[in-house]
Amino acid sequence: MSPEFVTGFIIEAVKITILLSGPMLLAGLLVGLLVSIFQAATQINEMTMTFIPKMLAVALALLVCFPWMLQVLMDFMQNLLLQMPDLVRR
């Protein structure tokens, strides 16, 4: 394996990690922002009020995006396994 391949593989793995975690992080961020605005407007400072909606939003985003996430992971693994014979010869 060449250093270029290893670097390319690591970059691709990081890209996929960011791509797959993005929907859940974005959902948590948006819900957290909305809850924070609500808390600032009503002056209610309850920790469970921020934690539970974020947890539900992340779970919902995971549920909605799971088929797409699974397809992205399967494509990545399929591509990696198809490249395996070429890697062994090098």
Secondary structure, 3 states (H helix, E strand, C coil): CCHHHHHHHHHHHHHHHHHHHHHHHHHHHHHHHHHHHHHHHHCCCCHHHHHHHHHHHHHHHHHHHHHHHHHHHHHHHHHHHHHHHHHHHC
